């Protein structure tokens, strides 16, 4: 086996969960070789360097061997070498740390603190308001006519 499609190889190396996702990443220009976007059908060879952009990090992989079958996670290092620069991996750590701090309010699930504040707010609102908006007393008055 001299060549394999890049989308199939990325799927078999567990870079992407499905081959469809790998194909879409190629079509969107997130998979690069030599700084140029590649089509999903682009054949790769042993020794090629592949860049995969998964914001905010661009991973770089070196092809060590080819396969068309999906491998177990323990076998992946025999076929692929991760040569991502340390600066890119540091970016991932920074995002992981600041991801929770910089989250805009209203996006995603509420944090524990926001949940407590919401519960406290709803308690305060229910204690101060004893109004029944669906009171049937108004309808009885109009029926006397």
N, C-alpha and C positions, 0 to 999 in steps of 0.2 A: 504494500500500500504506500504509494508515493505522495498522494495528495488527498485532502479531505476538505469538504466545505467548511467555511469558518463558522457558520451558525451551528452546524451539527457538532463541531469540535467544542465550541463554547458550552453547548448544552451537555455534552458528554463529560466535560471537565467540571461540571457543577457550578460554572460561573453564573448561569441563568437556570431558573427552575424548569422552564419548558423551552422547547425549540422555537415555539411561536414567539416567546418573549425575546429570545436571541435574535430571531429574524427581524422583529420590530426594532430592536436596538440598532441593528445594522442599517435598516432603512432610515432611521432617524439620525444617522451620522454619529452615533455614540461609540461605534467600534472603528478603530483606526489602525492602519498599518503604514509606517513611515510618515505619520502625520496626516495621511489622507483617509477620508472615510471609505469604507469598503462595502460592497454589495454582499448580501447573505450567501450568494453562490461562489464567492471568491475562494479559490483553493489555497490552502496553506501547506507549508512544508516544514520539516524539522529545522529548527534554528530561527524561525520567524519570530519577530517581536510584535505582540498585539497589545494595543492600548484600549482599555474599556473605560469609558467615562460613566461613572455613577456618582453624580454630584453629591458632595463637593469634591470627591476624590477621583483621580484618574489612575486606575490600576494598570500595571504593565506585566505581561506574562510572556515567557519564552517557551516556545514549543520544543519539548524534549522527545516526544514520540507521538504517533498518530493513532487514533482509534475512532471508530464510528459508533461504538457501543457506550452507553452510560456506565461510568465506573463507580465503584464504591469510594467513599471519601478517603479511605486509607491508601488507595491506589493512585490517587490524583498526583501526588508528588513525583511519581515515576514518569508521568507523561507531561507535566507542566511545572515550570519554575516561576514563582512569583518574584519579579525583580522590580517591584514598585519602589520608587525612591522614598527614603525615610521622611522627606519633607511632606509628601502626600499622606503618609500614614499619620504624621503629626496633625495634619488638618482634620483627620477623622477623630482624633482624640479631643481636639478643641471643640468640634461640633458636638461630640457626645457630652462634653461637660457643659457647654453653654446652651445646648438644645432645650433644656428644661428652664433655664433662667430667662432666655430671650423669647419664650413662647408668648405670642400675643394672646391676650385674654379673649375668650370666646372661641378659640380654636382647639379642637380635640376635646377629650373628656376633661371634666373639671378635676383639679388636683384635690387632695384631701382637705387642704386649707380652704379652697374655694367652696367645697362641699359643705364644710362646717359653717362658713359665712352665709351660704345660701339657706341652710337649715335655720340658722339664727334669725335671718331676715324674715323667713316665712313664719316663724313662731311669733315674732314681734308684730307682723302684719295681722295674723289671725287673732292675737290677744286684743288688739285695739279695735277690731271691727266685728260687731255683732249684728250686722245687717243681713237680713234675708232678702236677697234680690228677687226671689220668686215667691213673694208673699201673696197669698190668694185673697187677702182682704179687699184689694182694689176691685177684683172681679165680682165680688159679692155686692158691692155698692151699685155697680152698673146694672146688675140683674134686677133690681127693684123697680126700674122704670116701667 
